[in-house]
Each structure stands twice: as C-alpha cells, then as structure tokens.
Amino acid sequence: MQKRICFIVMAVAGLVPVTAAQAQRLDPHPEKLGELGLLEARLQVDGDGSSQGGLAGSCDAQIAAHTDADFTGGTYVMQGGFAEDEIAAVSFTLPESAFPIKVDLVEMIFGTSSASMSTTTEWSLLVWQGTPRDGLIQYEFNSDGELLPHIELGPGTNGVNVQLFVDPSDPDQIYIDDDGSHTFSVGFRIDRHNQQTQNPCLVAPPSCCNAFPATDADGLDEPTQNWISAVDCGIFGCPSGWSTFSEWPSLCRPSGDWVIRATWTPTNCSVVGACCTAQGLCVDNTLETDCTGTGGVWTLGETCSSVECEPPSDDVPCCFAATGGCLELSEANCLAAGGVPGPAGTSCLLHSCFPEGAVCMPNGSCLEGLTPEEADLIGGIFMGDGTTCGSITCPEPTAACCFGSGFCLVLEEDECETAAGTWNKLGSTCEDVDGNGIADVCEEDALIGDLDGDGQVNGQDLSILLGFWGTDNAVADIIVNGIVDGADLSALLAEWTG
C-alpha cells in the first residue's frame, strides 16, 4: 500500500566543515559537526478520510532509535561511498500489545563534505511492516522538489536533519499492523546522485556535489537491526540486496548505527508505565520490557508522580564458586564470606556468575565449555554464557588475497579461490608499509602492469589502464602518484609480455 502525500517545508541550515569522503565503498569518516540544520516537512496524507479506528485514549508517543546521537551537533560518520539506489534502514521490535501503531515522525541526518558547488539530492522515505528484507512496504514517499523537497545544500560542508512528521489533525495516518514479527522498519533511499558518471563500485559518488547518510561514531550497538540494500558490485563488492550489518564482512560494515530515529504511538495506552531503575531513579512512559530488561521495577499505567522508587541498594551480586550460587550482599560482606563480587547496579537475576560457553577461534573453528578468561588466553572470542557450537555460527577466517598485479583484498579462502587469487596465511592483511602501491604480503609474486591478474602484461591490461586514464583508480595507478597517466603507461609497457 502506498499513500499520496502533501508537505509544508519549514527550513534548511548548515554544518561546520568535515573532510572529503574517500572513493571507497562505505568508507567511514568521523567528523566533529556543529549545530545541524533542519529540513522539516509536515505530512498531510491525501486519502479517503478513513483511518484504522483511531487510538484508544490519549497514548504517549515513544521514540525508537538504535543510535545514541541526539540529532544536534557532535561527532558523526559520513558514509561517502553510499551509492545511488541504495537504502539505509533500521528495524524496531516492539511488544505485541502495542500494535497496530501510528508512526508520527521519522528523522535522518545527511551531509556534504567540502562540496565545490550547490547540490540537490533526490531521495525517498520507505516504511515497512516487518523487516526490509522479509516484510512489506506499506508507505513510500518520494521527493519531487515541490510537495516533498529534495535535499538542497550549498557549497562547502553542510548538513541537515531530514524530519518527516504526520499532521495530527489529518484523518489519515501512517498505521502499521503486526505481521507476526512485532517489527516495523523505516529507511531512506538515494534516488539520484549528481555527476555519477562512473561505476559506483569502483569510483565513489563525487563528494563535490552530493549529500550522504550518516552513522554515529560511538560504535555499532545493533548490528542485526541496521540494514542496507546495496547495489551489485560482483565478487569484489559488498553483498548486494538486503543485508543487516551483522551479515556484512568487516571490510564493508559501517562502524556505527544509522543516525535514524522514529517516533511512534501505541494503540494500547496500558503498554507504558513508570519504571523504577536499579539506581533508584524513576522514568515515565516506559515499556515493560525496556524497564525489566535493565533490572528495573515497572508499574503498569502509572506515572512517576504516583510511584515512590526505593533508594538504590549497596548490594552487589555475590557469586560462590563451591555451589555456583549467588546472593545479593554488600561488597565487603561478599569478600568476607569468600564470594566473588559482581558489578554494582545489577542483581543476581541479571548477572552470570561463572559463565561458560562457545569460543570462536581465528581459524573459524569452535570450542565449547570455556570461560571468557580461557578464551582470551587462547586468542578466541567468547560467544556468551550457555552458548554451544551448535547454537552459534563462527565467522569464516579471512586473509590477504593477492592478484598478479600486486592488488590485494582481505577475503575468505573460497572467495579468493573464486577470484583466482592467492590466499595467504590467516590474519594477514593488505598493509603496504613501504608505500610502493603493492601490499607487502603480495610483493614476491607481483608482476607490475598485470592489472587483470592473469600472469601476463598484454592488451587486456592496456585496455584497463586506458579506461581509467586521468582518474585516481587504485588498480590502474601503477606508480601510485594519485593519477593514471603517461608514467603508468610507461611502467606497463616496460613489463610487456605480449
């Protein structure tokens, strides 16, 4: 189902400078941004005047976000390699009783980096029932420059928080029913970049004249809830189609969460209440799962004005090795009793005293029944208390994959074999310490000028070089001077094998 919409545009402002994005796929660039501008559009849905029965009572809106960004100034990561037709999306799983929900507001931060001219970026907002890959698109809103404005930013480094919200008086709203997954998703698609004349898999959209979506700079908190629909770049590209960040190899994966958030309203007001946290504080309008999941005490339908929270306790979870049991004691009493004190601010219910589980090794194998300390000693990754090798999937090992030209990619072994490369020892990288344009691990077998890696320097390699003439393509720039030119042609011809 799609809805036709009208918009009232409010304002646009700018950012302080950030560095230019490099010509790589989703290459992260953390930058300190000043006060964000605002592109605010009020949605007035042109429908048949019907809704889904309205909301039961006056429910309080909830904010869903995986990022900890406050959508003002701060440090953000501009994803300069984001290609035309790609989609950045996030999923939110809610209590079943909250559905159907009404989506009131969706926001995302976009920005330019040292643009040499004014830029206009065409984009779309998508809303799904369920996840982007398995669910159904319920609403799609496309910028047209009139009813819904394009993102328009001036020369230099500028940014904008794109905000789309529903007019509360409009009889037609964005309602999402539960498809059984208790999940809804929102995402932004870039419909048109400027001056994208070359393959975005090889040359990033030019930073001179494009706006890009942002991730935060505080680490990736929800790798299974952040999504991207990527263009198909073949074997040397990131996985195409819909993937969560957890499904992408580390070479492609952004380091933070998309700076997207959604404000939604439940149809059942009783799903929110007052939460007394483990620190003795009170928080209004919380969901039961959000409260109890962090050790709080939740009160149905109440507010903090009518709830008295107990002061925080000095007790900590105290673990006893002889029995494996746990008591909540003061740290001093725990030590005196021969126990092992856990962290403050938690309880025995939430603390695992002596965790044992599966450990993933660097070679991709899995071991069971080890502690986190034992995992550290053998260089493994502890996968969680109670996990087994049958319940988790260890990542495939990666190493440097070398091609005849000296070009190098970090790939899994079967990926390297498919690309007819030479796979090196586990954990090896494509580091180029001597700066000669050839990965150190690949130097022994490198044949200068063999751009396609077939072991010869011939007309096919010459065609590749001429195809990138005048660009900064890393494969064709043989002498690594930042441009494919006559010097590279001379280097290729000097190694000609015919």
MILUMTI-170763 format. One record per residue (C-alpha): x, y, z; residue in one letter. Coordinates in steps of 0.5 Angstrom, whole numbers, plus 500, padded with zeros to 3 digits. Layout:
N
<rotor <X Y Z> "A">
...
***
This chain:
498
<rotor <500 500 500> "M">
<rotor <503 507 498> "Q">
<rotor <500 514 500> "K">
<rotor <500 520 497> "R">
<rotor <502 526 501> "I">
<rotor <503 534 501> "C">
<rotor <508 537 505> "F">
<rotor <510 544 508> "I">
<rotor <517 546 508> "V">
<rotor <520 550 514> "M">
<rotor <528 551 514> "A">
<rotor <535 549 512> "V">
<rotor <541 550 515> "A">
<rotor <548 548 515> "G">
<rotor <554 545 519> "L">
<rotor <562 546 520> "V">
<rotor <567 543 516> "P">
<rotor <568 536 515> "V">
<rotor <574 532 511> "T">
<rotor <572 530 504> "A">
<rotor <570 523 503> "A">
<rotor <575 518 500> "Q">
<rotor <573 514 494> "A">
<rotor <571 507 497> "Q">
<rotor <565 504 499> "R">
<rotor <562 506 506> "L">
<rotor <569 509 508> "D">
<rotor <568 512 515> "P">
<rotor <570 519 516> "H">
<rotor <569 521 524> "P">
<rotor <568 529 524> "E">
<rotor <566 534 529> "K">
<rotor <560 537 527> "L">
<rotor <557 544 529> "G">
<rotor <550 545 530> "E">
<rotor <545 541 525> "L">
<rotor <541 545 520> "G">
<rotor <534 542 519> "L">
<rotor <529 540 513> "L">
<rotor <522 540 517> "E">
<rotor <516 537 513> "A">
<rotor <509 536 515> "R">
<rotor <506 530 512> "L">
<rotor <498 531 510> "Q">
<rotor <496 525 507> "V">
<rotor <491 525 501> "D">
<rotor <487 519 503> "G">
<rotor <480 517 503> "D">
<rotor <479 520 510> "G">
<rotor <479 514 514> "S">
<rotor <484 511 519> "S">
<rotor <485 505 523> "Q">
<rotor <480 507 528> "G">
<rotor <484 512 532> "G">
<rotor <488 511 538> "L">
<rotor <485 508 545> "A">
<rotor <485 514 549> "G">
<rotor <491 519 549> "S">
<rotor <497 515 549> "C">
<rotor <504 518 550> "D">
<rotor <509 518 544> "A">
<rotor <515 513 544> "Q">
<rotor <522 514 541> "I">
<rotor <525 509 538> "A">
<rotor <533 509 536> "A">
<rotor <539 505 536> "H">
<rotor <544 511 535> "T">
<rotor <545 515 542> "D">
<rotor <546 521 538> "A">
<rotor <542 527 540> "D">
<rotor <541 530 533> "F">
<rotor <544 536 534> "T">
<rotor <552 538 534> "G">
<rotor <557 533 535> "G">
<rotor <561 527 532> "T">
<rotor <558 523 526> "Y">
<rotor <561 519 521> "V">
<rotor <559 521 514> "M">
<rotor <558 515 509> "Q">
<rotor <562 518 503> "G">
<rotor <561 511 499> "G">
<rotor <554 511 499> "F">
<rotor <551 509 492> "A">
<rotor <545 512 488> "E">
<rotor <539 507 489> "D">
<rotor <542 504 496> "E">
<rotor <538 504 502> "I">
<rotor <539 506 509> "A">
<rotor <534 503 514> "A">
<rotor <533 501 521> "V">
<rotor <528 496 525> "S">
<rotor <525 496 531> "F">
<rotor <522 491 535> "T">
<rotor <516 493 540> "L">
<rotor <511 489 545> "P">
<rotor <506 485 541> "E">
<rotor <501 489 545> "S">
<rotor <503 496 542> "A">
<rotor <500 494 535> "F">
<rotor <498 497 531> "P">
<rotor <502 503 532> "I">
<rotor <502 510 529> "K">
<rotor <509 513 526> "V">
<rotor <509 520 528> "D">
<rotor <516 522 526> "L">
<rotor <522 520 522> "V">
<rotor <529 523 522> "E">
<rotor <536 522 519> "M">
<rotor <542 526 518> "I">
<rotor <545 527 511> "F">
<rotor <551 532 510> "G">
<rotor <556 534 505> "T">
<rotor <564 534 505> "S">
<rotor <567 540 502> "S">
<rotor <563 541 496> "A">
<rotor <565 545 491> "S">
<rotor <558 547 489> "M">
<rotor <551 547 491> "S">
<rotor <548 540 491> "T">
<rotor <541 537 490> "T">
<rotor <540 530 492> "T">
<rotor <533 526 491> "E">
<rotor <531 521 496> "W">
<rotor <525 517 499> "S">
<rotor <523 515 505> "L">
<rotor <520 508 506> "L">
<rotor <516 505 512> "V">
<rotor <516 497 512> "W">
<rotor <511 492 516> "Q">
<rotor <516 488 519> "G">
<rotor <524 488 517> "T">
<rotor <526 491 510> "P">
<rotor <528 484 507> "R">
<rotor <522 480 510> "D">
<rotor <517 485 511> "G">
<rotor <512 489 506> "L">
<rotor <513 496 504> "I">
<rotor <507 500 507> "Q">
<rotor <509 507 505> "Y">
<rotor <513 510 500> "E">
<rotor <514 518 500> "F">
<rotor <519 521 494> "N">
<rotor <522 528 494> "S">
<rotor <520 532 488> "D">
<rotor <522 539 489> "G">
<rotor <515 541 490> "E">
<rotor <511 537 495> "L">
<rotor <517 534 498> "L">
<rotor <523 538 498> "P">
<rotor <530 535 495> "H">
<rotor <536 536 500> "I">
<rotor <539 542 497> "E">
<rotor <546 544 501> "L">
<rotor <550 550 499> "G">
<rotor <558 550 497> "P">
<rotor <562 547 503> "G">
<rotor <561 543 508> "T">
<rotor <554 543 510> "N">
<rotor <549 538 513> "G">
<rotor <541 537 515> "V">
<rotor <537 533 520> "N">
<rotor <531 531 515> "V">
<rotor <525 531 519> "Q">
<rotor <518 528 516> "L">
<rotor <512 528 521> "F">
<rotor <505 527 520> "V">
<rotor <500 533 522> "D">
<rotor <496 530 528> "P">
<rotor <489 533 525> "S">
<rotor <490 529 519> "D">
<rotor <485 524 519> "P">
<rotor <489 519 515> "D">
<rotor <496 517 519> "Q">
<rotor <501 512 518> "I">
<rotor <499 506 521> "Y">
<rotor <503 499 522> "I">
<rotor <500 493 524> "D">
<rotor <503 487 527> "D">
<rotor <505 482 521> "D">
<rotor <507 477 527> "G">
<rotor <515 479 528> "S">
<rotor <512 485 532> "H">
<rotor <517 489 528> "T">
<rotor <517 496 524> "F">
<rotor <522 499 520> "S">
<rotor <524 506 516> "V">
<rotor <529 507 511> "G">
<rotor <532 513 507> "F">
<rotor <534 511 499> "R">
<rotor <538 516 495> "I">
<rotor <534 516 488> "D">
<rotor <539 521 485> "R">
<rotor <546 523 486> "H">
<rotor <550 528 482> "N">
<rotor <555 527 477> "Q">
<rotor <555 520 478> "Q">
<rotor <559 518 471> "T">
<rotor <563 512 473> "Q">
<rotor <561 505 476> "N">
<rotor <560 507 484> "P">
<rotor <563 500 485> "C">
<rotor <570 503 483> "L">
<rotor <569 510 484> "V">
<rotor <565 513 490> "A">
<rotor <560 519 488> "P">
<rotor <564 525 488> "P">
<rotor <564 529 494> "S">
<rotor <564 535 490> "C">
<rotor <556 535 489> "C">
<rotor <553 530 494> "N">
<rotor <550 529 500> "A">
<rotor <551 522 504> "F">
<rotor <547 519 510> "P">
<rotor <551 519 517> "A">
<rotor <552 513 522> "T">
<rotor <554 515 529> "D">
<rotor <561 515 532> "A">
<rotor <560 511 538> "D">
<rotor <561 504 536> "G">
<rotor <556 499 533> "L">
<rotor <550 497 538> "D">
<rotor <545 494 534> "E">
<rotor <548 490 528> "P">
<rotor <542 486 527> "T">
<rotor <538 492 527> "Q">
<rotor <541 496 522> "N">
<rotor <540 495 515> "W">
<rotor <543 497 508> "I">
<rotor <540 495 501> "S">
<rotor <547 495 497> "A">
<rotor <548 495 489> "V">
<rotor <551 489 486> "D">
<rotor <559 490 485> "C">
<rotor <560 483 484> "G">
<rotor <565 479 487> "I">
<rotor <570 485 489> "F">
<rotor <564 488 492> "G">
<rotor <560 488 499> "C">
<rotor <554 483 499> "P">
<rotor <548 486 494> "S">
<rotor <541 487 496> "G">
<rotor <538 487 503> "W">
<rotor <543 485 509> "S">
<rotor <544 487 516> "T">
<rotor <551 490 519> "F">
<rotor <552 483 522> "S">
<rotor <552 480 516> "E">
<rotor <557 484 512> "W">
<rotor <564 483 512> "P">
<rotor <568 487 516> "S">
<rotor <571 490 510> "L">
<rotor <564 493 508> "C">
<rotor <561 494 515> "R">
<rotor <560 501 518> "P">
<rotor <563 502 525> "S">
<rotor <556 505 528> "G">
<rotor <549 505 527> "D">
<rotor <545 509 522> "W">
<rotor <543 516 525> "V">
<rotor <536 515 524> "I">
<rotor <530 515 529> "R">
<rotor <522 514 529> "A">
<rotor <517 517 534> "T">
<rotor <511 512 534> "W">
<rotor <505 512 539> "T">
<rotor <502 505 541> "P">
<rotor <494 504 540> "T">
<rotor <494 501 547> "N">
<rotor <496 506 552> "C">
<rotor <497 501 558> "S">
<rotor <503 498 555> "V">
<rotor <507 504 558> "V">
<rotor <508 506 565> "G">
<rotor <513 508 571> "A">
<rotor <520 505 571> "C">
<rotor <524 505 578> "C">
<rotor <531 504 576> "T">
<rotor <536 500 579> "A">
<rotor <540 506 581> "Q">
<rotor <533 509 585> "G">
<rotor <531 514 579> "L">
<rotor <524 514 576> "C">
<rotor <523 514 569> "V">
<rotor <516 516 566> "D">
<rotor <513 513 559> "N">
<rotor <517 506 559> "T">
<rotor <515 500 556> "L">
<rotor <515 494 561> "E">
<rotor <521 490 557> "T">
<rotor <525 496 557> "D">
<rotor <525 497 564> "C">
<rotor <525 490 567> "T">
<rotor <531 488 562> "G">
<rotor <535 493 565> "T">
<rotor <534 491 572> "G">
<rotor <528 496 574> "G">
<rotor <521 495 577> "V">
<rotor <516 497 572> "W">
<rotor <509 500 574> "T">
<rotor <503 499 569> "L">
<rotor <500 505 567> "G">
<rotor <503 510 573> "E">
<rotor <507 516 573> "T">
<rotor <513 518 577> "C">
<rotor <508 523 581> "S">
<rotor <505 517 584> "S">
<rotor <510 512 584> "V">
<rotor <516 512 590> "E">
<rotor <522 509 588> "C">
<rotor <526 505 593> "E">
<rotor <533 508 594> "P">
<rotor <539 505 591> "P">
<rotor <542 499 594> "S">
<rotor <549 498 596> "D">
<rotor <549 490 595> "D">
<rotor <552 487 589> "V">
<rotor <551 480 586> "P">
<rotor <556 476 590> "C">
<rotor <558 469 587> "C">
<rotor <560 463 591> "F">
<rotor <565 458 587> "A">
<rotor <563 452 591> "A">
<rotor <556 452 590> "T">
<rotor <555 456 583> "G">
<rotor <550 460 587> "G">
<rotor <549 468 588> "C">
<rotor <547 472 594> "L">
<rotor <546 480 594> "E">
<rotor <551 482 599> "L">
<rotor <555 489 600> "S">
<rotor <562 488 597> "E">
<rotor <565 488 604> "A">
<rotor <561 482 606> "N">
<rotor <561 478 600> "C">
<rotor <569 478 600> "L">
<rotor <569 477 608> "A">
<rotor <564 471 606> "A">
<rotor <569 468 601> "G">
<rotor <565 470 595> "G">
<rotor <567 474 588> "V">
<rotor <563 481 588> "P">
<rotor <560 483 581> "G">
<rotor <559 489 578> "P">
<rotor <555 495 582> "A">
<rotor <548 497 580> "G">
<rotor <546 490 578> "T">
<rotor <543 484 581> "S">
<rotor <544 476 581> "C">
<rotor <538 475 576> "L">
<rotor <542 479 571> "L">
<rotor <549 477 573> "H">
<rotor <552 471 570> "S">
<rotor <557 468 576> "C">
<rotor <561 464 572> "F">
<rotor <560 464 565> "P">
<rotor <562 458 560> "E">
<rotor <560 458 553> "G">
<rotor <563 457 546> "A">
<rotor <569 460 543> "V">
<rotor <570 462 536> "C">
<rotor <578 461 534> "M">
<rotor <581 465 529> "P">
<rotor <582 460 524> "N">
<rotor <574 459 524> "G">
<rotor <573 453 529> "S">
<rotor <569 453 535> "C">
<rotor <571 450 542> "L">
<rotor <566 449 548> "E">
<rotor <565 450 555> "G">
<rotor <571 455 556> "L">
<rotor <570 462 561> "T">
<rotor <572 469 558> "P">
<rotor <579 469 561> "E">
<rotor <580 462 558> "E">
<rotor <578 465 551> "A">
<rotor <583 471 552> "D">
<rotor <589 466 553> "L">
<rotor <588 462 547> "I">
<rotor <586 468 543> "G">
<rotor <579 466 542> "G">
<rotor <572 470 542> "I">
<rotor <568 468 548> "F">
<rotor <560 468 545> "M">
<rotor <556 468 551> "G">
<rotor <554 464 557> "D">
<rotor <551 458 556> "G">
<rotor <552 458 548> "T">
<rotor <555 452 544> "T">
<rotor <558 451 538> "C">
<rotor <551 448 535> "G">
<rotor <548 455 537> "S">
<rotor <552 460 534> "I">
<rotor <556 461 528> "T">
<rotor <563 463 528> "C">
<rotor <566 468 522> "P">
<rotor <570 465 517> "E">
<rotor <577 466 517> "P">
<rotor <580 472 513> "T">
<rotor <587 473 510> "A">
<rotor <590 477 505> "A">
<rotor <588 475 497> "C">
<rotor <594 477 492> "C">
<rotor <593 478 485> "F">
<rotor <598 478 479> "G">
<rotor <598 486 479> "S">
<rotor <600 486 487> "G">
<rotor <593 488 488> "F">
<rotor <590 486 495> "C">
<rotor <584 484 498> "L">
<rotor <582 481 505> "V">
<rotor <578 476 503> "L">
<rotor <575 469 506> "E">
<rotor <579 463 503> "E">
<rotor <574 461 498> "D">
<rotor <572 468 496> "E">
<rotor <580 468 494> "C">
<rotor <580 462 490> "E">
<rotor <573 464 486> "T">
<rotor <577 471 484> "A">
<rotor <583 466 482> "A">
<rotor <588 470 487> "G">
<rotor <593 467 492> "T">
<rotor <591 467 499> "W">
<rotor <596 468 505> "N">
<rotor <596 466 512> "K">
<rotor <591 467 517> "L">
<rotor <590 474 519> "G">
<rotor <595 477 514> "S">
<rotor <593 484 512> "T">
<rotor <594 488 505> "C">
<rotor <598 493 509> "E">
<rotor <603 497 505> "D">
<rotor <609 499 509> "V">
<rotor <614 501 504> "D">
<rotor <608 505 500> "G">
<rotor <610 503 494> "N">
<rotor <603 501 492> "G">
<rotor <604 494 493> "I">
<rotor <601 490 499> "A">
<rotor <608 488 503> "D">
<rotor <605 480 503> "V">
<rotor <604 480 495> "C">
<rotor <610 483 493> "E">
<rotor <614 477 492> "E">
<rotor <609 475 487> "D">
<rotor <607 481 484> "A">
<rotor <608 483 476> "L">
<rotor <608 490 475> "I">
<rotor <603 492 470> "G">
<rotor <599 486 470> "D">
<rotor <592 489 472> "L">
<rotor <588 484 471> "D">
<rotor <592 479 475> "G">
<rotor <592 473 469> "D">
<rotor <600 473 470> "G">
<rotor <601 477 463> "Q">
<rotor <602 484 461> "V">
<rotor <598 485 455> "N">
<rotor <593 489 451> "G">
<rotor <588 487 456> "Q">
<rotor <592 491 462> "D">
<rotor <593 496 457> "L">
<rotor <585 497 456> "S">
<rotor <584 497 463> "I">
<rotor <589 503 464> "L">
<rotor <587 507 459> "L">
<rotor <580 506 461> "G">
<rotor <582 509 468> "F">
<rotor <586 515 464> "W">
<rotor <586 521 468> "G">
<rotor <583 518 475> "T">
<rotor <586 516 481> "D">
<rotor <584 509 481> "N">
<rotor <588 505 485> "A">
<rotor <589 499 481> "V">
<rotor <591 503 474> "A">
<rotor <595 508 478> "D">
<rotor <602 503 478> "I">
<rotor <607 508 480> "I">
<rotor <602 511 486> "V">
<rotor <602 518 484> "N">
<rotor <595 519 485> "G">
<rotor <593 520 478> "I">
<rotor <593 515 472> "V">
<rotor <598 518 467> "D">
<rotor <604 517 462> "G">
<rotor <608 515 468> "A">
<rotor <604 509 469> "D">
<rotor <603 507 461> "L">
<rotor <611 507 461> "S">
<rotor <611 503 467> "A">
<rotor <606 498 464> "L">
<rotor <610 498 457> "L">
<rotor <617 496 461> "A">
<rotor <614 490 463> "E">
<rotor <610 488 457> "W">
<rotor <610 480 456> "T">
<rotor <605 480 450> "G">
***
